[in-house]
Amino acid sequence: MNTKVHVLKRALARREREEVYAAFALSLAGGKAILFHAEPIEVVDGAWTPIPGTGLELVIRAATSDDAYDAWTRHAEDVGAGGKHRVMLTYMQPATEERPAVEMQSLKDIDLDMLALMDELGDLYDEDVSLGLAVPGAF
C-alpha cells in the first residue's frame, strides 16, 4: 500500500485555499494557536481492515481542528502516504472564565487516495473545458 500521491495544480490550489482559511481562522483567534497532536490511530486498507506499523504523527499549531486535519493531510501527501487513515487529534481546549482548560480529542477518517482522485478528476475536467470538450455548469 504505497500509492504515490501526485501533486497536481488542483491539489496545489486546494492547499493554498486551506492555508488562506487557516490564516483567516488564526487572525480571528487573535493569533492564538492551539497545539494539536495528530496521529493516525489506525491505517486501513480498502476494506477498512487495520494495517499495523504505519506512523504519521505530527504536532501542529492551528486555530481550529479542521486546520489541523488539513495540515496533517498535506504532511501525509508530502511523504507519499496513501489509503484510508483514521486520525485522532489531541489538544487542550483553552480555559475561559467559566471553565478550566480541558484536554479534548477529535477523530476523523481521511481517505488520501480519494482526495488525490478528486484532484486529478478536477484537473481532467479543467483540461476538457479548455479544449472545448466540456461545457462548464452543464450539469
C-alpha positions as semicolon CSV with decimal commas, in nm:
position;residue;x (nm);y (nm);z (nm)
1;M;0,000;0,000;0,000
2;N;0,240;0,267;-0,117
3;T;0,026;0,476;-0,351
4;K;0,215;0,784;-0,464
5;V;0,004;1,095;-0,446
6;H;0,050;1,321;-0,747
7;V;0,082;1,691;-0,669
8;L;-0,128;1,847;-0,944
9;K;-0,240;2,205;-0,998
10;R;-0,579;2,140;-0,833
11;A;-0,408;1,983;-0,531
12;L;-0,187;2,291;-0,505
13;A;-0,493;2,518;-0,534
14;R;-0,667;2,314;-0,260
15;R;-0,363;2,350;-0,033
16;E;-0,341;2,725;-0,096
17;R;-0,713;2,765;-0,019
18;E;-0,676;2,565;0,305
19;E;-0,378;2,779;0,408
20;V;-0,574;3,101;0,342
21;Y;-0,865;2,969;0,554
22;A;-0,621;2,866;0,829
23;A;-0,459;3,211;0,829
24;F;-0,804;3,372;0,845
25;A;-0,909;3,147;1,136
26;L;-0,585;3,233;1,315
27;S;-0,648;3,605;1,269
28;L;-0,999;3,561;1,412
29;A;-0,849;3,379;1,710
30;G;-0,622;3,677;1,772
31;G;-0,311;3,487;1,664
32;K;-0,353;3,238;1,948
33;A;-0,274;2,897;1,801
34;I;-0,357;2,577;1,985
35;L;-0,106;2,292;1,991
36;F;-0,262;1,984;1,827
37;H;-0,105;1,639;1,837
38;A;-0,226;1,441;1,535
39;E;-0,164;1,073;1,496
40;P;-0,321;0,806;1,281
41;I;-0,452;0,560;1,535
42;E;-0,547;0,330;1,253
43;V;-0,439;0,299;0,893
44;V;-0,681;0,088;0,694
45;D;-0,694;-0,072;0,352
46;G;-0,980;-0,059;0,101
47;A;-1,191;-0,293;0,317
48;W;-1,120;-0,082;0,630
49;T;-0,900;-0,360;0,770
50;P;-0,632;-0,210;1,001
51;I;-0,272;-0,214;0,876
52;P;-0,026;-0,213;1,169
53;G;0,304;-0,028;1,196
54;T;0,233;0,290;1,000
55;G;0,323;0,616;1,173
56;L;0,250;0,968;1,055
57;E;0,248;1,161;1,380
58;L;0,256;1,537;1,360
59;V;0,243;1,821;1,611
60;I;0,058;2,117;1,465
61;R;-0,015;2,472;1,576
62;A;-0,352;2,576;1,438
63;A;-0,658;2,778;1,531
64;T;-0,913;2,501;1,466
65;S;-0,919;2,123;1,447
66;D;-1,018;2,144;1,077
67;D;-0,700;2,341;1,007
68;A;-0,501;2,079;1,200
69;Y;-0,654;1,797;0,994
70;D;-0,576;1,986;0,672
71;A;-0,213;2,028;0,783
72;W;-0,191;1,656;0,866
73;T;-0,335;1,569;0,523
74;R;-0,076;1,788;0,346
75;H;0,202;1,628;0,552
76;A;0,081;1,277;0,467
77;E;0,063;1,363;0,096
78;D;0,414;1,511;0,107
79;V;0,563;1,190;0,246
80;G;0,380;0,982;-0,017
81;A;0,121;0,820;0,208
82;G;-0,196;0,677;0,060
83;G;-0,502;0,486;0,164
84;K;-0,755;0,546;0,437
85;H;-0,648;0,678;0,777
86;R;-0,838;0,722;1,100
87;V;-0,666;1,023;1,256
88;M;-0,700;1,135;1,617
89;L;-0,629;1,491;1,728
90;T;-0,545;1,555;2,091
91;Y;-0,538;1,915;2,211
92;M;-0,602;2,140;2,509
93;Q;-0,917;2,346;2,475
94;P;-0,822;2,689;2,614
95;A;-0,958;2,796;2,951
96;T;-1,231;3,056;2,977
97;E;-1,373;3,248;3,271
98;E;-1,641;2,980;3,309
99;R;-1,427;2,666;3,284
100;P;-1,067;2,547;3,311
101;A;-0,861;2,415;3,018
102;V;-0,974;2,069;2,910
103;E;-0,794;1,805;2,706
104;M;-1,003;1,719;2,400
105;Q;-0,986;1,451;2,134
106;S;-1,130;1,451;1,785
107;L;-1,144;1,161;1,541
108;K;-1,171;1,182;1,162
109;D;-1,144;0,938;0,873
110;I;-0,928;1,069;0,588
111;D;-0,908;0,891;0,251
112;L;-0,592;1,020;0,082
113;D;-0,649;0,816;-0,235
114;M;-0,999;0,960;-0,284
115;L;-0,868;1,312;-0,225
116;A;-0,597;1,263;-0,490
117;L;-0,852;1,111;-0,731
118;M;-1,088;1,407;-0,691
119;D;-0,799;1,649;-0,754
120;E;-0,699;1,453;-1,066
121;L;-1,056;1,435;-1,198
122;G;-1,089;1,810;-1,145
123;D;-0,772;1,867;-1,348
124;L;-0,902;1,646;-1,631
125;Y;-1,230;1,841;-1,628
126;D;-1,040;2,171;-1,645
127;E;-0,847;2,041;-1,946
128;D;-1,172;1,930;-2,115
129;V;-1,320;2,277;-2,059
130;S;-1,012;2,447;-2,203
131;L;-1,026;2,218;-2,511
132;G;-1,400;2,281;-2,555
133;L;-1,487;1,917;-2,482
134;A;-1,695;2,002;-2,177
135;V;-1,938;2,282;-2,105
136;P;-1,893;2,439;-1,759
137;G;-2,207;2,427;-1,545
138;A;-2,390;2,192;-1,784
139;F;-2,487;1,954;-1,504
